[in-house]
Each structure stands twice: as C-alpha cells, then as structure tokens.
Amino acid sequence: MVSYLDFEKSLSEIEGKIRELNEIRLSSDDNNVSIDDISKLEKRSQDWLEEKYSNLSTWEKTQVARHPNRPHFTNYAEGMLDDFVILSGDRLFGEDKAIIGGLGKFDNLSVMLIGHEKGNDTETRLKHNFGMAHPEGYRKSIRLMRLAEQFNIPVITFVDTPGAYPGVGAEERGQSEAIARSTDCTLSLKVPVISIIIGEGGSGGAIALAAANKVFMLEHSIYTVASPEASASILWRSSERAKDAAESMKITANDLFKLGIIDKIIDEPLGGAHREPIQIISQVKSYLKDTITELNQFTELELIQKRRDKFLEIGKNL
C-alpha cells in the first residue's frame, strides 16, 4: 500500500478509484466494470506522475526524500550483498544502531558497507533513533573503515540522516569531535570510498560518511548543511518557514551537481524510489560496480590525493 504525500492528493484519488474498480471486477459475478475504464484511469495516473515528478519543487523533493517507504540502508544491504556480516560497537562506549556497518560480498568482491538506518515503523525507528547517530556511531564507522583499509577492502557508505543526534548526552561524549574524526578518516583512507545519498543528507552527520572519492545522490534526495526546519528557525525564528528555507538553500541533486559537490545523479523510478525499491537497488548496484572498477585503477596515494583535491576544489568554486 502506497503512502501518499501532501502534494499527491489527486493521485491518491485516481489510484484509489483504480483499486476500487479492480476489487469490484474481481468480486462481481456479472463483471460490469469495463477494462477500458481501468486502463483510462491508469493512463491518467501515469500522466500525472510524469508531469508532476518532472517538475517537483525543492520542498516537494524534500518530502519525497523523507518518504517513510523509501528504501533504507538495510534494504540496500540485503538486496546487493551476499553473506553480509554486521560488525557492532566502537570499542569505547557501546553500540549505536543509528549507523550499521559490516562486511559482505558484492559480486564476489569483499566490501565494507556502512550507512545510516532510520527504521521503517515505530519500533524500529526508535531502535535506530531515526537515523540520528551518537558519537559511538561515528567512532564505530572509523573502526570499520580502518579495518577495511587494513585488508584493502573498498568502503561504500549510504547516507540517510536528518543530522547527528543533538542531545546533551551525545555532546558530553564528544559528538563534534567524533564527526570531525570520522570525516578526517574518510578523507585519508588508502582504499576506494564511495558514498550515496539515498534520502536525507543532513549536516555534519552526513559529511562524516560522505567525504568520498565519488559522491552520488538519488534523484529525489537532499543534501544540506542543516535541515530546512533548523535553517528556518535560525533565519526567521520560525520552523514554519521551512519551505522558504528549502527553496533558497540549493539542497537538491540537480543544484549540487551544478555546484560540483556531487559526482552523479542516479535517476529514480517514476514516482520515487519508494514505488519501485527493487529497481532502484539494482540501479545503485550497477553504478557501484562500475565505480569500484574505475577506482581500483588508482594507487593508494592517488586515491587520497584525488579525494582531498575534490573537496578543496569545492571550496574554490563556491
């Protein structure tokens, strides 16, 4: 069952009517429902999606990026890897389930997969803290990235977080220091690092895993220095102006590609990744396979230098 966003009200009515007619057709003995009527409604639905999703506003893209049914890290890990083994704990404080990481086989190639996990229902969202990591989550990421470096294994990170957890406990345990060290670690790894923004890429909580050789974004994801709500609170002292903040912050994949901050936009299925999760997982896997092959051609020093040059160049162009 599809969950509809605020701007999809008319689509929900069309597709609701399609479901209703299909149910009547299947349950009715005299079969009074015309297949042509259903086909016309399906055509209307397809046309609506094509027209609307080719011209989404920034705030509408933000809503799509946050869609509750959008594929999460665990979906990608299960869909792309064989023998995925989760590695837990930072060896300093504890286990943070907002970030998951582990080793797996990617078409017979060993990879280290690390990513934010938001959860998909009330229970799992609370378990994973809505993808908002604590310091131990970033310290675990550092541990796993260094482990991958030790065994010459590529690192792939999936970013999907509104930001790092801002609570008092996290700050007391060194949240900003952990984010800085994770960013530094990602920049200095001697193995290929690829990052994909699959939903929200919020603040330092995102860049801590996204200082990669190649940074990709899904078509309807967002990547921002602060959430639109937080930015609106700072600029206008009202989170109700989040829409205005989103429009002015250049947070969409198209905006960031033009600015040279990301390397590639991965097209999503019509209507967003949540409508065809298997398709988008397959597309992401294809991009990753080609990119790993490309990056494996470089030496350790070249990987580090190209990664650092990439981010220094961003500062020059802005």
C-alpha positions in Angstrom: 0.0 0.0 0.0 1.5 3.3 -1.1 1.6 6.2 1.4 0.8 9.4 -0.4 2.5 12.8 0.3 0.6 16.0 0.7 1.0 17.1 -2.9 -0.2 13.7 -4.2 -3.8 14.1 -3.1 -5.2 14.0 -6.6 -3.0 10.9 -7.5 -4.3 9.1 -4.4 -7.9 9.7 -5.6 -7.1 8.3 -9.1 -5.3 5.3 -7.8 -7.9 4.7 -5.1 -10.5 4.5 -7.8 -8.4 2.1 -9.8 -8.1 -0.2 -6.8 -11.8 0.1 -6.1 -12.7 -0.9 -9.7 -10.3 -3.8 -9.7 -11.8 -5.1 -6.5 -15.3 -4.9 -7.9 -14.2 -6.5 -11.1 -12.6 -9.4 -9.3 -15.5 -10.0 -6.9 -18.5 -9.3 -9.2 -20.1 -12.2 -11.0 -21.7 -10.1 -13.7 -18.4 -8.2 -14.3 -19.9 -4.8 -15.0 -16.6 -3.0 -14.7 -15.0 -2.2 -18.1 -11.3 -2.9 -18.5 -11.2 0.3 -20.7 -12.3 2.4 -17.7 -9.5 1.0 -15.6 -7.0 1.5 -18.4 -8.0 5.1 -18.8 -7.5 5.7 -15.1 -4.2 4.0 -15.2 -3.2 6.3 -18.1 -4.3 9.3 -16.0 -2.2 8.1 -13.1 0.9 7.6 -15.3 0.5 11.0 -17.0 0.1 12.7 -13.6 3.3 11.1 -12.3 5.3 12.0 -15.4 4.1 15.6 -15.3 4.5 16.2 -11.6 7.7 14.3 -10.9 9.5 16.0 -13.8 8.9 19.4 -12.1 9.0 18.9 -8.3 9.7 22.0 -6.2 12.5 21.8 -3.7 10.1 21.3 -0.8 8.3 18.6 -2.6 11.6 16.8 -3.2 12.3 17.1 0.5 9.1 15.3 1.2 9.9 12.6 -1.2 13.4 12.2 0.3 11.7 11.7 3.7 9.0 9.3 2.4 8.6 6.6 5.1 8.5 3.8 2.5 11.7 4.8 0.8 14.3 2.0 0.7 16.7 2.3 3.7 20.2 1.1 4.3 19.1 -2.4 5.4 17.1 -2.8 2.1 20.2 -2.0 0.0 22.5 -4.3 2.1 20.1 -7.2 1.7 19.5 -6.5 -2.0 23.1 -6.0 -3.0 25.3 -8.2 -0.8 25.8 -11.9 -0.1 26.9 -13.0 3.3 26.5 -9.6 5.0 28.0 -9.7 8.5 27.2 -6.8 10.8 30.0 -5.6 13.0 29.0 -3.8 16.2 30.4 -1.5 18.8 33.0 1.3 18.9 35.2 -0.5 21.5 35.0 2.7 23.6 31.4 3.2 24.8 28.8 1.0 23.2 26.8 0.1 20.1 24.9 2.8 18.2 22.2 1.3 15.9 21.6 4.6 14.0 24.7 3.5 11.9 25.0 0.0 10.7 28.2 -1.4 9.2 29.7 -4.7 8.2 31.4 -6.9 5.6 29.8 -8.6 2.7 30.3 -10.0 -0.8 29.5 -7.7 -3.7 29.6 -9.9 -6.8 32.4 -11.9 -5.2 34.3 -8.8 -4.2 34.6 -8.1 -0.4 33.3 -4.6 0.6 32.7 -2.7 3.8 29.2 -1.3 3.8 28.3 1.4 6.3 25.2 3.5 6.5 22.6 5.4 8.5 19.4 3.4 9.2 16.2 5.2 10.0 13.9 2.2 10.6 10.5 1.6 8.9 8.0 1.5 11.7 7.6 3.0 15.2 9.5 0.2 16.9 12.5 0.2 14.5 12.6 4.0 14.2 13.0 4.2 18.0 15.6 1.4 17.9 17.7 3.2 15.2 17.0 6.7 16.7 15.5 7.9 13.3 19.0 7.6 11.8 20.5 10.3 14.1 23.8 8.9 15.2 25.5 9.3 18.5 29.3 9.7 18.9 29.8 6.0 19.2 28.2 5.5 15.8 30.8 7.6 14.2 33.6 6.0 16.2 32.3 2.6 15.1 32.4 3.9 11.5 36.1 4.9 12.0 36.9 1.5 13.4 35.2 -0.3 10.4 36.8 2.0 7.8 40.3 1.4 9.3 39.6 -2.4 9.3 38.7 -2.2 5.6 41.9 -0.3 4.9 43.9 -2.9 6.7 42.6 -5.6 4.4 42.5 -3.4 1.2 38.7 -3.6 1.0 36.6 -0.8 -0.7 34.3 1.2 1.6 30.7 2.1 0.5 28.6 4.4 2.7 24.9 5.1 2.5 23.8 8.5 3.9 20.2 9.0 5.1 20.0 11.1 8.2 18.4 14.4 9.3 21.6 15.1 11.2 23.7 13.8 14.1 21.8 13.4 17.4 21.9 16.8 19.2 21.1 15.6 22.7 23.1 16.6 25.8 24.5 13.0 26.3 25.9 13.0 22.8 27.6 16.3 23.3 29.0 15.2 26.6 30.5 12.2 24.8 32.2 14.3 22.2 29.7 14.5 19.2 31.6 17.2 17.3 35.0 15.5 17.8 33.6 12.2 16.6 32.2 13.7 13.5 35.4 15.6 12.7 37.5 12.4 13.2 35.1 10.4 11.0 35.4 13.0 8.3 39.2 13.0 8.6 39.3 9.2 8.5 37.1 9.1 5.4 39.4 11.6 3.6 42.6 9.8 4.5 41.7 6.1 3.7 44.0 4.3 1.3 41.1 2.3 -0.3 38.3 3.5 -2.6 35.5 5.2 -0.8 32.1 5.7 -2.5 29.1 7.5 -0.9 25.5 7.6 -1.9 22.9 10.0 -0.5 19.7 7.8 -0.6 17.3 10.1 1.3 18.3 13.0 3.6 21.9 14.1 3.9 21.8 16.4 6.9 24.6 18.5 8.3 27.9 17.1 9.7 26.1 13.9 10.4 26.1 13.3 6.7 29.5 14.6 5.7 31.2 12.3 8.3 30.4 9.4 6.0 30.4 11.3 2.7 33.9 12.7 2.2 34.4 10.1 -0.5 36.2 9.7 -3.9 32.8 9.6 -5.5 29.6 11.0 -4.1 26.3 10.1 -5.8 22.8 11.2 -5.0 19.4 9.7 -5.8 17.3 12.0 -8.0 14.9 13.0 -5.2 17.3 13.0 -2.2 18.6 16.1 -0.5 22.0 17.1 0.9 22.2 20.1 3.2 24.3 21.9 5.8 21.2 21.9 8.1 17.6 20.7 7.8 15.2 23.2 6.2 13.3 23.4 9.6 16.6 24.2 11.5 17.6 26.8 8.9 14.2 28.5 9.1 14.4 28.6 12.9 17.8 30.3 12.6 17.0 32.7 9.8 13.4 33.6 10.6 13.0 32.2 14.1 10.2 30.0 12.9 10.3 26.4 11.6 7.1 27.1 9.8 9.1 28.8 7.0 11.0 25.5 6.3 9.6 25.6 2.7 11.2 29.0 2.1 14.5 27.8 3.6 14.5 24.7 1.4 13.9 26.7 -1.8 16.8 29.1 -1.1 19.4 26.6 0.2 20.3 24.6 -3.0 19.8 21.2 -1.5 18.6 19.1 -4.4 20.6 16.7 -6.5 20.4 19.0 -9.6 21.6 22.0 -7.6 24.5 20.2 -6.0 25.6 18.6 -9.3 25.8 22.0 -10.9 27.9 23.3 -8.0 30.3 20.3 -8.4 29.6 19.0 -4.9 28.4 15.6 -6.1 29.6 13.5 -9.0 26.5 11.9 -10.3 22.7 11.8 -10.1 21.1 8.4 -10.1 17.6 8.5 -11.7 14.8 7.1 -9.6 11.8 5.1 -10.9 8.8 7.2 -11.8 7.1 8.5 -8.7 10.2 8.0 -6.4 12.3 5.1 -5.1 9.6 4.0 -2.7 7.4 2.9 -5.7 10.0 0.5 -7.2 12.5 -0.4 -4.4 13.9 -3.4 -6.2 14.5 -1.3 -9.4 16.4 1.4 -7.5 18.5 -1.1 -5.6 19.5 -2.7 -8.9 20.4 0.6 -10.4 22.5 1.6 -7.4 24.3 -1.7 -7.5 25.2 -1.2 -11.2 26.6 2.2 -10.6 28.7 0.9 -7.6 30.1 -2.0 -9.7 31.3 0.4 -12.4 32.7 2.9 -9.9 34.7 0.3 -7.9 36.2 -0.9 -11.1 37.2 2.6 -12.0 38.7 3.5 -8.6 40.6 0.2 -8.3 42.9 1.5 -11.1 44.4 4.2 -8.8 47.2 3.7 -6.3 46.7 4.4 -2.5 48.3 7.8 -2.7 46.3 8.7 -5.9 43.1 7.8 -4.1 43.9 10.0 -1.1 45.1 12.9 -3.3 42.1 12.8 -5.6 39.7 12.7 -2.7 41.3 15.7 -1.0 41.6 17.7 -4.2 37.9 17.0 -4.9 36.8 18.7 -1.7 39.4 21.5 -1.8 38.1 22.3 -5.3 34.6 22.6 -4.0 35.7 25.5 -1.7 37.3 27.3 -4.6 34.2 27.2 -6.8 31.7 28.3 -4.2 
